[in-house]
């Protein structure tokens, strides 16, 4: 068989694999991507792309195309709960509650202060073709769909993979130093004996992707996700979740929708399309609804994680490393964060600038974060039942009994009206753990040998889920600030790129900058060094956002990794900055 040699082989062409390909191309790392499927996803699937994911997409050059096609900010400011959608009761479709979501269309001050990139929304069925086109442009001829991995061997000097070209029915071999398993757990894990652990049968769901005009029954153009609490069915998941999918119009005028419904795990009706569509029309309250159905998919909520993220020369990323409920939008974004964490490390090891120990930090850093995301996603899903509890709805009650529980929300003359409204308000406020989980999606932290502890007090969050607190403590993400040089204003995070470290010193930290530049030249390390402050600095802190969060003195310094994480901090000066930085980089890079 023909043998192709590349430093990195990516198996899988979904969000994780394509992002890995774009990132490796940005880093100048030769690689091959193969996917067994003929094309990208045919399902809407994941759709929320958080701020850190958009920072990554900005760096690899695909963010503008994503923003152009994604939901306008004004149509994804909120999520809402409604008394069903339509029906013969006068209260059908009435609003039960309304909650800001994911930065309220980039109007929440916390989200604005966190990043120059806003959260956006683009269904995977439309996102992946953009990623594929960009990956193919960056790596011509080496992004190959309809190519299946059929055999795999891992040895001391790398992996040998047998690939079937399904279009030509021909096999060839690939010799790669490293392999990234981004195949959703379908192939590589089974071949090398890496399993997944965690709860698997949390909830059975059926999703209907359709084109339909629902505008006559909907209001609230700022709502992206609608929880239809239909009294005839008695609950949030039991009734249905309606998500707008665009593509040309959004809000109430969206052309496409996905409708999710919960089924019993042993339900036979979940496997019968005609039964599913009958229930959907009945739940929506429009039995003669004209809808073009694109796809009906049955899936089970699970919360599993790979037993190992690395085995030899093989690394597991995305759904091959973790799978969890979609509540909170943490699945695809976690996959993007996985490969962004890993790829710069691979590039430096392949270039001989770092030791193999740096690759071990991938699992040390990402597995705890991904486990936390799984736990959060499961918690988000279960937390929706608080809405049903506050309303006192039940699938065991009749439709009339459930309506009787809802009417006090709008009629103050009925008993327990104020009590009922307060209980619902509290239950909806608790959903901020899903729709304002800023510290989970943006403020997650790393602990490994690639992060040097500075012995400062342990971080104790004000709220571990909801509040992201910018910090330069090692292991935290680089705080956002707009800075200027020669009249040009840029986001500080944008200065990180192409696998480059930043050495950021205070106004009086010129000795750090000089030492960093000498080190970069002597060791051939990708380091950009500069002072940042209010005056007499290379970059000017025009809004003083850096000053607010930097913690270092004018003579201090921080080292920022290529993935925008703080790796080292010195609050003040050093008697020998060259030696201090040399030791820091040796530790970070697991270098000899």
RARAGI-V487298 format. One record per backbone hydrogen bond with DSSP energy under -0.5 kcal/mol. CO is the residue of the C=O (numbers start at 1). NH is the residue of the N-H. Records with the same first field share a line. If there is no record, write none. Layout:
CO->NH  NH
This chain:
2->4  173
4->175
6->177
7->177  178
8->32
9->11  180
10->12  34
11->182
14->18
15->19
16->20
17->21
18->22
19->23
20->24
21->25
22->26
23->27
24->29
25->28
28->30
30->8
32->10
33->144
34->12
35->146  147
37->146
44->124
46->124
47->122
48->50
49->120
50->54
51->55
52->56
53->57
54->58
55->59
56->60
57->61  62  63
58->61
62->66
63->67
64->68
65->69
66->70
72->75
73->76
76->105
77->101
78->224  225
79->99
80->227
81->96  97
82->84  229
83->93
89->92
91->94
94->83
97->81
99->79
101->104  105
103->107  108
108->111  112
109->113
110->114
111->115
120->49
121->71
123->126  127
124->128
126->130
127->130  131
128->132
129->133
130->134
131->135
132->136
133->137
134->138
135->139
139->142
142->33  144
143->145
144->35
146->166
148->164
151->162
153->155  160
155->158
158->155
159->176
160->153
161->163  174
162->150  151
163->165  172
164->148  166
165->169  170
170->165
171->2
172->163
173->4
174->161  176
175->6
176->159
178->9
179->181  315
180->11  182
181->317
182->14
183->186
187->191
188->192
189->193  194
193->195
195->307
197->305
199->303
200->202
203->301
204->263
205->299
206->261
207->209  297
208->210  259
209->294  295
210->212  257
211->292
212->214
214->217  218
215->218
220->223
222->77  78
224->244
225->80
226->228  242
227->82  229
228->230
229->231
230->233  234  235
235->239
236->240
237->262
240->228
241->243  260
242->226
243->258
246->256
249->255
250->253
251->254
255->212
256->245
257->210
258->243  260
259->208
260->241
261->206
263->204
264->267
268->271
269->272
271->273
272->276
273->277
274->278
275->279
276->280
277->281
278->282
279->283
280->284
281->285  286
284->86
286->289
289->291
290->213
291->293
292->211  294
295->209
297->207
299->205
301->202  203
303->199
304->323
305->197
309->316
311->314
313->179
314->311
315->181
317->320
318->321  322
321->306
323->304
326->329
330->334
331->335
332->336
333->337
334->338
335->339
336->340
337->341
338->342
339->343
340->344
342->346
343->347
344->348
345->349
346->350
347->351
348->353  354
349->352
355->358
356->359  360
357->361
358->361
359->362  363
360->364
361->365
362->366
363->367
365->369
366->370
367->371
368->372
369->373
370->374
371->375
372->376
373->377
374->378
375->379
376->380
377->381
378->382
379->383
380->384
381->384
382->385
383->386
384->387  388
385->389
386->390
387->391
388->392  393
394->397
398->402
399->403
400->404
401->405
402->406
403->407
404->408
406->409
407->410  411
410->412
411->414
414->417
416->420
417->421
418->422
419->423
420->424
421->425
422->426
423->427
424->428
425->429
426->430
428->431
429->432
430->433
431->434  435
432->436
435->102
436->438
437->440  441
438->442  443
448->451
451->453
459->461
463->467
465->439  440
466->438  468
467->469
468->470
473->476
475->446
476->566
477->471
481->483  492
482->543
483->490
484->540
485->488
487->489
488->485
490->483
491->494
492->495
493->496
497->500
501->528
502->504  560
503->505  530
504->558
505->532
506->509
509->512  513
510->514
511->515
512->516
513->517
514->518
515->519
516->520
517->521
518->522
519->523
520->524  525
525->527
526->501
527->529
528->503
530->505
531->539
533->541
539->533
540->484  542
541->544
544->548
545->549
546->549  550
549->472
550->552
553->556
554->508
556->506
557->570
558->504  560
559->561  567  568
560->502
561->564
564->478
565->561
566->475
567->452
568->559
570->557
571->553
574->577
576->580
577->581
578->582
579->583
580->584
581->585
582->586
583->587
584->588
585->589
586->591
587->590
589->355
